[in-house]
């Protein structure tokens, strides 16, 4: 499964506040490989104001980071154009790249923002 940035942020917040949604999701999926996009690393790092880079990497150490490729970037552009032409609405560039990474690798996308990502054709969106 590829985890969206919202999951990563919610997980960190919920662990600190003893809330079960995101941590519970991981507990229910203990044998599933965990992936994140390099884009999520960038977005997650934005929230680490005042922290060291090593602290951010420690939080993300359970996930395999998937890099962008030319094929993923191309697919993101195609999806963005398709959404704009078909509905006049797009999804933000970062989210399109995350979704394209999931599609390229054939992974479901785990997110707290299902409505946002469900507009992307062929994307398997999983909520928590």
C-alpha angles and dihedrals in degrees: 000000000000113000121215121223091255089064092051092049093045091048093054093046095044094049089055092046096040094241118151111213106091097024089047091052091056091047089055091050103044096142097048120103110246120223136177132183120247084240090064089052089058094046093045092049089056088068092052095082108164094011128108122253090243089061090055092049090050090056091049098041094106092061130077108228115226115207126217119259132191089257092054091047091049092049090049090055091049092050092047091052092046092052093047093049097042100042108004088240129101137189119241117276094248092051092047089054092048091048092047090052090054092047093047092052095039093241130143113243115234111207143149088221102067097155091055095054099036089079090071110094116239096007115135103219120195123190127204 
